[in-house]
């Protein structure tokens, strides 16, 4: 015959059915939460890409003002640079941070393309630029591709490429 304390310890545990029900509820909640978290992550990457394009467009204006003999910078490295390496130069203007110099940030790849090249005194001068930001993995790191140029307006490509037609507000 069992005493009263043995009976209480047997009744205090969970049955296998109860544990399976709890695990099923947790699994259902996870299947609802994971896609929502992925959408939030994509939105954050896209917001970061738009902000980075604004920074890069502004940096191009600063570069053009500081180095008018060169016009606009044609690479991210020209806009970047290490302050401990010495004073800013046309090859490393130290205008943008290291997070953008590498060309990849928050699931997007950034590229600068120059146009309108003129040469004077053996010096190339570029009168225009365009900057693109495309997702590293369309649908996973971002959905939209983004573009901007000297007008400062940011446009998007709904297919994640560089055929930007839709104005971003």
mmCIF file of the C-alpha atoms, coordinates in Angstrom:
data_MODEL
# 
_entry.id   MODEL 
# 
loop_
_atom_site.group_PDB 
_atom_site.id 
_atom_site.type_symbol 
_atom_site.label_atom_id 
_atom_site.label_alt_id 
_atom_site.label_comp_id 
_atom_site.label_asym_id 
_atom_site.label_entity_id 
_atom_site.label_seq_id 
_atom_site.pdbx_PDB_ins_code 
_atom_site.Cartn_x 
_atom_site.Cartn_y 
_atom_site.Cartn_z 
_atom_site.occupancy 
_atom_site.B_iso_or_equiv 
_atom_site.pdbx_formal_charge 
_atom_site.auth_seq_id 
_atom_site.auth_comp_id 
_atom_site.auth_asym_id 
_atom_site.auth_atom_id 
_atom_site.pdbx_PDB_model_num 
ATOM 1   C CA . UNK A 1 1   ? 0.000  0.000  0.000   1.00 0.00 ? 1   UNK A CA 1 
ATOM 2   C CA . UNK A 1 2   ? 1.318  3.443  -0.968  1.00 0.00 ? 2   UNK A CA 1 
ATOM 3   C CA . UNK A 1 3   ? 1.527  6.268  1.458   1.00 0.00 ? 3   UNK A CA 1 
ATOM 4   C CA . UNK A 1 4   ? 0.102  9.740  0.795   1.00 0.00 ? 4   UNK A CA 1 
ATOM 5   C CA . UNK A 1 5   ? 3.463  11.327 -0.324  1.00 0.00 ? 5   UNK A CA 1 
ATOM 6   C CA . UNK A 1 6   ? 4.052  8.643  -2.995  1.00 0.00 ? 6   UNK A CA 1 
ATOM 7   C CA . UNK A 1 7   ? 0.614  9.268  -4.504  1.00 0.00 ? 7   UNK A CA 1 
ATOM 8   C CA . UNK A 1 8   ? 1.227  13.046 -4.722  1.00 0.00 ? 8   UNK A CA 1 
ATOM 9   C CA . UNK A 1 9   ? 4.595  12.610 -6.479  1.00 0.00 ? 9   UNK A CA 1 
ATOM 10  C CA . UNK A 1 10  ? 3.045  10.313 -9.091  1.00 0.00 ? 10  UNK A CA 1 
ATOM 11  C CA . UNK A 1 11  ? 0.214  12.762 -9.818  1.00 0.00 ? 11  UNK A CA 1 
ATOM 12  C CA . UNK A 1 12  ? 2.535  15.793 -10.007 1.00 0.00 ? 12  UNK A CA 1 
ATOM 13  C CA . UNK A 1 13  ? 4.156  14.866 -13.391 1.00 0.00 ? 13  UNK A CA 1 
ATOM 14  C CA . UNK A 1 14  ? 2.963  15.419 -16.970 1.00 0.00 ? 14  UNK A CA 1 
ATOM 15  C CA . UNK A 1 15  ? 1.603  12.600 -19.063 1.00 0.00 ? 15  UNK A CA 1 
ATOM 16  C CA . UNK A 1 16  ? 3.010  11.862 -22.492 1.00 0.00 ? 16  UNK A CA 1 
ATOM 17  C CA . UNK A 1 17  ? -0.161 13.208 -24.138 1.00 0.00 ? 17  UNK A CA 1 
ATOM 18  C CA . UNK A 1 18  ? 0.103  16.491 -22.247 1.00 0.00 ? 18  UNK A CA 1 
ATOM 19  C CA . UNK A 1 19  ? 3.744  16.912 -23.336 1.00 0.00 ? 19  UNK A CA 1 
ATOM 20  C CA . UNK A 1 20  ? 2.854  16.174 -26.967 1.00 0.00 ? 20  UNK A CA 1 
ATOM 21  C CA . UNK A 1 21  ? 0.056  18.768 -26.877 1.00 0.00 ? 21  UNK A CA 1 
ATOM 22  C CA . UNK A 1 22  ? 2.394  21.414 -25.461 1.00 0.00 ? 22  UNK A CA 1 
ATOM 23  C CA . UNK A 1 23  ? 5.027  20.606 -28.108 1.00 0.00 ? 23  UNK A CA 1 
ATOM 24  C CA . UNK A 1 24  ? 2.375  20.810 -30.851 1.00 0.00 ? 24  UNK A CA 1 
ATOM 25  C CA . UNK A 1 25  ? 1.244  24.236 -29.669 1.00 0.00 ? 25  UNK A CA 1 
ATOM 26  C CA . UNK A 1 26  ? 4.859  25.463 -29.624 1.00 0.00 ? 26  UNK A CA 1 
ATOM 27  C CA . UNK A 1 27  ? 5.402  24.105 -33.155 1.00 0.00 ? 27  UNK A CA 1 
ATOM 28  C CA . UNK A 1 28  ? 2.270  25.881 -34.442 1.00 0.00 ? 28  UNK A CA 1 
ATOM 29  C CA . UNK A 1 29  ? 3.382  29.172 -32.871 1.00 0.00 ? 29  UNK A CA 1 
ATOM 30  C CA . UNK A 1 30  ? 6.817  28.823 -34.465 1.00 0.00 ? 30  UNK A CA 1 
ATOM 31  C CA . UNK A 1 31  ? 5.350  28.230 -37.927 1.00 0.00 ? 31  UNK A CA 1 
ATOM 32  C CA . UNK A 1 32  ? 3.437  31.489 -37.558 1.00 0.00 ? 32  UNK A CA 1 
ATOM 33  C CA . UNK A 1 33  ? 6.312  33.507 -36.102 1.00 0.00 ? 33  UNK A CA 1 
ATOM 34  C CA . UNK A 1 34  ? 9.188  32.547 -38.426 1.00 0.00 ? 34  UNK A CA 1 
ATOM 35  C CA . UNK A 1 35  ? 7.703  34.006 -41.674 1.00 0.00 ? 35  UNK A CA 1 
ATOM 36  C CA . UNK A 1 36  ? 6.718  37.176 -39.826 1.00 0.00 ? 36  UNK A CA 1 
ATOM 37  C CA . UNK A 1 37  ? 10.259 37.557 -38.512 1.00 0.00 ? 37  UNK A CA 1 
ATOM 38  C CA . UNK A 1 38  ? 11.649 37.038 -42.028 1.00 0.00 ? 38  UNK A CA 1 
ATOM 39  C CA . UNK A 1 39  ? 9.414  39.829 -43.351 1.00 0.00 ? 39  UNK A CA 1 
ATOM 40  C CA . UNK A 1 40  ? 10.609 42.151 -40.579 1.00 0.00 ? 40  UNK A CA 1 
ATOM 41  C CA . UNK A 1 41  ? 14.228 41.266 -41.386 1.00 0.00 ? 41  UNK A CA 1 
ATOM 42  C CA . UNK A 1 42  ? 13.716 41.989 -45.110 1.00 0.00 ? 42  UNK A CA 1 
ATOM 43  C CA . UNK A 1 43  ? 12.052 45.325 -44.320 1.00 0.00 ? 43  UNK A CA 1 
ATOM 44  C CA . UNK A 1 44  ? 14.978 46.274 -42.054 1.00 0.00 ? 44  UNK A CA 1 
ATOM 45  C CA . UNK A 1 45  ? 17.495 45.421 -44.799 1.00 0.00 ? 45  UNK A CA 1 
ATOM 46  C CA . UNK A 1 46  ? 15.573 47.465 -47.362 1.00 0.00 ? 46  UNK A CA 1 
ATOM 47  C CA . UNK A 1 47  ? 15.336 50.454 -45.012 1.00 0.00 ? 47  UNK A CA 1 
ATOM 48  C CA . UNK A 1 48  ? 19.080 50.216 -44.386 1.00 0.00 ? 48  UNK A CA 1 
ATOM 49  C CA . UNK A 1 49  ? 19.757 50.067 -48.150 1.00 0.00 ? 49  UNK A CA 1 
ATOM 50  C CA . UNK A 1 50  ? 17.716 53.221 -48.812 1.00 0.00 ? 50  UNK A CA 1 
ATOM 51  C CA . UNK A 1 51  ? 19.472 55.068 -45.989 1.00 0.00 ? 51  UNK A CA 1 
ATOM 52  C CA . UNK A 1 52  ? 22.877 53.919 -47.267 1.00 0.00 ? 52  UNK A CA 1 
ATOM 53  C CA . UNK A 1 53  ? 22.025 55.222 -50.752 1.00 0.00 ? 53  UNK A CA 1 
ATOM 54  C CA . UNK A 1 54  ? 21.198 58.603 -49.225 1.00 0.00 ? 54  UNK A CA 1 
ATOM 55  C CA . UNK A 1 55  ? 24.552 58.608 -47.416 1.00 0.00 ? 55  UNK A CA 1 
ATOM 56  C CA . UNK A 1 56  ? 26.427 57.639 -50.586 1.00 0.00 ? 56  UNK A CA 1 
ATOM 57  C CA . UNK A 1 57  ? 24.642 60.242 -52.703 1.00 0.00 ? 57  UNK A CA 1 
ATOM 58  C CA . UNK A 1 58  ? 25.490 62.926 -50.152 1.00 0.00 ? 58  UNK A CA 1 
ATOM 59  C CA . UNK A 1 59  ? 29.085 61.661 -50.015 1.00 0.00 ? 59  UNK A CA 1 
ATOM 60  C CA . UNK A 1 60  ? 29.368 62.039 -53.796 1.00 0.00 ? 60  UNK A CA 1 
ATOM 61  C CA . UNK A 1 61  ? 28.357 65.695 -53.443 1.00 0.00 ? 61  UNK A CA 1 
ATOM 62  C CA . UNK A 1 62  ? 30.955 66.220 -50.722 1.00 0.00 ? 62  UNK A CA 1 
ATOM 63  C CA . UNK A 1 63  ? 33.609 64.496 -52.821 1.00 0.00 ? 63  UNK A CA 1 
ATOM 64  C CA . UNK A 1 64  ? 32.805 66.646 -55.861 1.00 0.00 ? 64  UNK A CA 1 
ATOM 65  C CA . UNK A 1 65  ? 33.079 69.769 -53.712 1.00 0.00 ? 65  UNK A CA 1 
ATOM 66  C CA . UNK A 1 66  ? 36.379 68.700 -52.156 1.00 0.00 ? 66  UNK A CA 1 
ATOM 67  C CA . UNK A 1 67  ? 37.979 67.399 -55.372 1.00 0.00 ? 67  UNK A CA 1 
ATOM 68  C CA . UNK A 1 68  ? 36.417 69.337 -58.283 1.00 0.00 ? 68  UNK A CA 1 
ATOM 69  C CA . UNK A 1 69  ? 39.317 68.395 -60.549 1.00 0.00 ? 69  UNK A CA 1 
ATOM 70  C CA . UNK A 1 70  ? 38.138 64.734 -60.284 1.00 0.00 ? 70  UNK A CA 1 
ATOM 71  C CA . UNK A 1 71  ? 34.391 65.356 -60.381 1.00 0.00 ? 71  UNK A CA 1 
ATOM 72  C CA . UNK A 1 72  ? 32.590 62.409 -58.791 1.00 0.00 ? 72  UNK A CA 1 
ATOM 73  C CA . UNK A 1 73  ? 34.092 59.318 -57.168 1.00 0.00 ? 73  UNK A CA 1 
ATOM 74  C CA . UNK A 1 74  ? 33.777 56.123 -59.200 1.00 0.00 ? 74  UNK A CA 1 
ATOM 75  C CA . UNK A 1 75  ? 34.434 53.637 -56.409 1.00 0.00 ? 75  UNK A CA 1 
ATOM 76  C CA . UNK A 1 76  ? 33.406 53.205 -52.806 1.00 0.00 ? 76  UNK A CA 1 
ATOM 77  C CA . UNK A 1 77  ? 37.109 53.072 -51.898 1.00 0.00 ? 77  UNK A CA 1 
ATOM 78  C CA . UNK A 1 78  ? 37.534 56.649 -53.155 1.00 0.00 ? 78  UNK A CA 1 
ATOM 79  C CA . UNK A 1 79  ? 34.779 57.792 -50.786 1.00 0.00 ? 79  UNK A CA 1 
ATOM 80  C CA . UNK A 1 80  ? 36.205 55.773 -47.889 1.00 0.00 ? 80  UNK A CA 1 
ATOM 81  C CA . UNK A 1 81  ? 39.622 55.567 -46.369 1.00 0.00 ? 81  UNK A CA 1 
ATOM 82  C CA . UNK A 1 82  ? 41.343 55.172 -43.063 1.00 0.00 ? 82  UNK A CA 1 
ATOM 83  C CA . UNK A 1 83  ? 41.863 58.325 -41.003 1.00 0.00 ? 83  UNK A CA 1 
ATOM 84  C CA . UNK A 1 84  ? 44.980 56.841 -39.396 1.00 0.00 ? 84  UNK A CA 1 
ATOM 85  C CA . UNK A 1 85  ? 46.603 56.498 -42.846 1.00 0.00 ? 85  UNK A CA 1 
ATOM 86  C CA . UNK A 1 86  ? 46.968 60.261 -43.188 1.00 0.00 ? 86  UNK A CA 1 
ATOM 87  C CA . UNK A 1 87  ? 44.950 63.168 -44.501 1.00 0.00 ? 87  UNK A CA 1 
ATOM 88  C CA . UNK A 1 88  ? 42.110 62.598 -46.980 1.00 0.00 ? 88  UNK A CA 1 
ATOM 89  C CA . UNK A 1 89  ? 43.012 62.346 -50.645 1.00 0.00 ? 89  UNK A CA 1 
ATOM 90  C CA . UNK A 1 90  ? 41.098 61.933 -53.891 1.00 0.00 ? 90  UNK A CA 1 
ATOM 91  C CA . UNK A 1 91  ? 41.848 58.185 -53.700 1.00 0.00 ? 91  UNK A CA 1 
ATOM 92  C CA . UNK A 1 92  ? 40.657 57.880 -50.073 1.00 0.00 ? 92  UNK A CA 1 
ATOM 93  C CA . UNK A 1 93  ? 38.503 60.867 -49.139 1.00 0.00 ? 93  UNK A CA 1 
ATOM 94  C CA . UNK A 1 94  ? 37.412 59.488 -45.732 1.00 0.00 ? 94  UNK A CA 1 
ATOM 95  C CA . UNK A 1 95  ? 33.795 60.588 -46.276 1.00 0.00 ? 95  UNK A CA 1 
ATOM 96  C CA . UNK A 1 96  ? 31.984 57.271 -45.689 1.00 0.00 ? 96  UNK A CA 1 
ATOM 97  C CA . UNK A 1 97  ? 32.417 54.638 -43.003 1.00 0.00 ? 97  UNK A CA 1 
ATOM 98  C CA . UNK A 1 98  ? 34.106 51.279 -43.364 1.00 0.00 ? 98  UNK A CA 1 
ATOM 99  C CA . UNK A 1 99  ? 30.734 49.494 -43.320 1.00 0.00 ? 99  UNK A CA 1 
ATOM 100 C CA . UNK A 1 100 ? 30.005 50.795 -46.844 1.00 0.00 ? 100 UNK A CA 1 
ATOM 101 C CA . UNK A 1 101 ? 33.507 50.767 -48.347 1.00 0.00 ? 101 UNK A CA 1 
ATOM 102 C CA . UNK A 1 102 ? 33.406 46.995 -48.843 1.00 0.00 ? 102 UNK A CA 1 
ATOM 103 C CA . UNK A 1 103 ? 30.250 47.267 -50.933 1.00 0.00 ? 103 UNK A CA 1 
ATOM 104 C CA . UNK A 1 104 ? 28.123 44.950 -48.777 1.00 0.00 ? 104 UNK A CA 1 
ATOM 105 C CA . UNK A 1 105 ? 25.877 46.041 -45.938 1.00 0.00 ? 105 UNK A CA 1 
ATOM 106 C CA . UNK A 1 106 ? 22.717 44.573 -44.416 1.00 0.00 ? 106 UNK A CA 1 
ATOM 107 C CA . UNK A 1 107 ? 22.106 42.015 -47.152 1.00 0.00 ? 107 UNK A CA 1 
ATOM 108 C CA . UNK A 1 108 ? 22.685 44.428 -50.064 1.00 0.00 ? 108 UNK A CA 1 
ATOM 109 C CA . UNK A 1 109 ? 25.540 44.977 -52.504 1.00 0.00 ? 109 UNK A CA 1 
ATOM 110 C CA . UNK A 1 110 ? 26.334 48.599 -53.430 1.00 0.00 ? 110 UNK A CA 1 
ATOM 111 C CA . UNK A 1 111 ? 27.999 49.714 -56.664 1.00 0.00 ? 111 UNK A CA 1 
ATOM 112 C CA . UNK A 1 112 ? 28.985 53.122 -58.051 1.00 0.00 ? 112 UNK A CA 1 
ATOM 113 C CA . UNK A 1 113 ? 29.176 53.709 -61.802 1.00 0.00 ? 113 UNK A CA 1 
ATOM 114 C CA . UNK A 1 114 ? 30.547 56.924 -63.282 1.00 0.00 ? 114 UNK A CA 1 
ATOM 115 C CA . UNK A 1 115 ? 29.643 58.584 -66.548 1.00 0.00 ? 115 UNK A CA 1 
ATOM 116 C CA . UNK A 1 116 ? 30.487 61.715 -68.478 1.00 0.00 ? 116 UNK A CA 1 
ATOM 117 C CA . UNK A 1 117 ? 34.272 61.369 -68.457 1.00 0.00 ? 117 UNK A CA 1 
ATOM 118 C CA . UNK A 1 118 ? 36.476 64.238 -69.587 1.00 0.00 ? 118 UNK A CA 1 
ATOM 119 C CA . UNK A 1 119 ? 40.268 64.397 -69.435 1.00 0.00 ? 119 UNK A CA 1 
ATOM 120 C CA . UNK A 1 120 ? 42.198 67.580 -68.742 1.00 0.00 ? 120 UNK A CA 1 
ATOM 121 C CA . UNK A 1 121 ? 45.903 67.799 -67.807 1.00 0.00 ? 121 UNK A CA 1 
ATOM 122 C CA . UNK A 1 122 ? 46.091 63.982 -67.791 1.00 0.00 ? 122 UNK A CA 1 
ATOM 123 C CA . UNK A 1 123 ? 43.371 63.957 -65.111 1.00 0.00 ? 123 UNK A CA 1 
ATOM 124 C CA . UNK A 1 124 ? 40.044 62.151 -65.569 1.00 0.00 ? 124 UNK A CA 1 
ATOM 125 C CA . UNK A 1 125 ? 37.016 64.103 -64.418 1.00 0.00 ? 125 UNK A CA 1 
ATOM 126 C CA . UNK A 1 126 ? 33.578 62.490 -64.105 1.00 0.00 ? 126 UNK A CA 1 
ATOM 127 C CA . UNK A 1 127 ? 30.482 64.656 -64.393 1.00 0.00 ? 127 UNK A CA 1 
ATOM 128 C CA . UNK A 1 128 ? 27.856 62.093 -63.362 1.00 0.00 ? 128 UNK A CA 1 
ATOM 129 C CA . UNK A 1 129 ? 27.377 58.956 -61.281 1.00 0.00 ? 129 UNK A CA 1 
ATOM 130 C CA . UNK A 1 130 ? 24.801 56.304 -60.460 1.00 0.00 ? 130 UNK A CA 1 
ATOM 131 C CA . UNK A 1 131 ? 24.640 54.124 -57.369 1.00 0.00 ? 131 UNK A CA 1 
ATOM 132 C CA . UNK A 1 132 ? 22.840 50.801 -57.160 1.00 0.00 ? 132 UNK A CA 1 
ATOM 133 C CA . UNK A 1 133 ? 21.911 48.557 -54.253 1.00 0.00 ? 133 UNK A CA 1 
ATOM 134 C CA . UNK A 1 134 ? 20.752 45.022 -55.013 1.00 0.00 ? 134 UNK A CA 1 
ATOM 135 C CA . UNK A 1 135 ? 19.836 42.292 -52.532 1.00 0.00 ? 135 UNK A CA 1 
ATOM 136 C CA . UNK A 1 136 ? 22.437 39.570 -52.058 1.00 0.00 ? 136 UNK A CA 1 
ATOM 137 C CA . UNK A 1 137 ? 19.608 36.999 -52.230 1.00 0.00 ? 137 UNK A CA 1 
ATOM 138 C CA . UNK A 1 138 ? 16.351 38.300 -53.723 1.00 0.00 ? 138 UNK A CA 1 
ATOM 139 C CA . UNK A 1 139 ? 13.468 37.327 -51.456 1.00 0.00 ? 139 UNK A CA 1 
ATOM 140 C CA . UNK A 1 140 ? 15.717 36.512 -48.501 1.00 0.00 ? 140 UNK A CA 1 
ATOM 141 C CA . UNK A 1 141 ? 17.922 39.542 -47.784 1.00 0.00 ? 141 UNK A CA 1 
ATOM 142 C CA . UNK A 1 142 ? 15.670 41.962 -49.672 1.00 0.00 ? 142 UNK A CA 1 
ATOM 143 C CA . UNK A 1 143 ? 12.969 42.129 -52.308 1.00 0.00 ? 143 UNK A CA 1 
ATOM 144 C CA . UNK A 1 144 ? 13.574 45.474 -54.023 1.00 0.00 ? 144 UNK A CA 1 
ATOM 145 C CA . UNK A 1 145 ? 16.629 46.764 -55.859 1.00 0.00 ? 145 UNK A CA 1 
ATOM 146 C CA . UNK A 1 146 ? 17.441 50.475 -55.494 1.00 0.00 ? 146 UNK A CA 1 
ATOM 147 C CA . UNK A 1 147 ? 19.134 53.126 -57.642 1.00 0.00 ? 147 UNK A CA 1 
ATOM 148 C CA . UNK A 1 148 ? 20.033 56.798 -57.360 1.00 0.00 ? 148 UNK A CA 1 
ATOM 149 C CA . UNK A 1 149 ? 22.112 59.298 -59.288 1.00 0.00 ? 149 UNK A CA 1 
ATOM 150 C CA . UNK A 1 150 ? 23.048 62.966 -59.210 1.00 0.00 ? 150 UNK A CA 1 
ATOM 151 C CA . UNK A 1 151 ? 19.422 64.070 -58.812 1.00 0.00 ? 151 UNK A CA 1 
ATOM 152 C CA . UNK A 1 152 ? 19.358 62.430 -55.366 1.00 0.00 ? 152 UNK A CA 1 
ATOM 153 C CA . UNK A 1 153 ? 16.053 60.670 -55.998 1.00 0.00 ? 153 UNK A CA 1 
ATOM 154 C CA . UNK A 1 154 ? 15.925 57.022 -54.989 1.00 0.00 ? 154 UNK A CA 1 
ATOM 155 C CA . UNK A 1 155 ? 14.041 54.627 -57.228 1.00 0.00 ? 155 UNK A CA 1 
ATOM 156 C CA . UNK A 1 156 ? 13.283 50.942 -56.796 1.00 0.00 ? 156 UNK A CA 1 
ATOM 157 C CA . UNK A 1 157 ? 13.114 47.860 -58.978 1.00 0.00 ? 157 UNK A CA 1 
ATOM 158 C CA . UNK A 1 158 ? 10.351 45.484 -57.811 1.00 0.00 ? 158 UNK A CA 1 
ATOM 159 C CA . UNK A 1 159 ? 12.285 42.510 -59.237 1.00 0.00 ? 159 UNK A CA 1 
ATOM 160 C CA . UNK A 1 160 ? 15.357 43.203 -57.086 1.00 0.00 ? 160 UNK A CA 1 
ATOM 161 C CA . UNK A 1 161 ? 17.593 44.347 -59.947 1.00 0.00 ? 161 UNK A CA 1 
ATOM 162 C CA . UNK A 1 162 ? 18.820 47.679 -61.289 1.00 0.00 ? 162 UNK A CA 1 
ATOM 163 C CA . UNK A 1 163 ? 15.930 48.540 -63.626 1.00 0.00 ? 163 UNK A CA 1 
ATOM 164 C CA . UNK A 1 164 ? 14.690 51.159 -61.165 1.00 0.00 ? 164 UNK A CA 1 
ATOM 165 C CA . UNK A 1 165 ? 11.475 52.901 -62.204 1.00 0.00 ? 165 UNK A CA 1 
ATOM 166 C CA . UNK A 1 166 ? 9.387  53.362 -59.033 1.00 0.00 ? 166 UNK A CA 1 
ATOM 167 C CA . UNK A 1 167 ? 10.133 56.457 -56.962 1.00 0.00 ? 167 UNK A CA 1 
ATOM 168 C CA . UNK A 1 168 ? 10.810 55.739 -53.262 1.00 0.00 ? 168 UNK A CA 1 
ATOM 169 C CA . UNK A 1 169 ? 9.138  58.235 -50.934 1.00 0.00 ? 169 UNK A CA 1 
# 
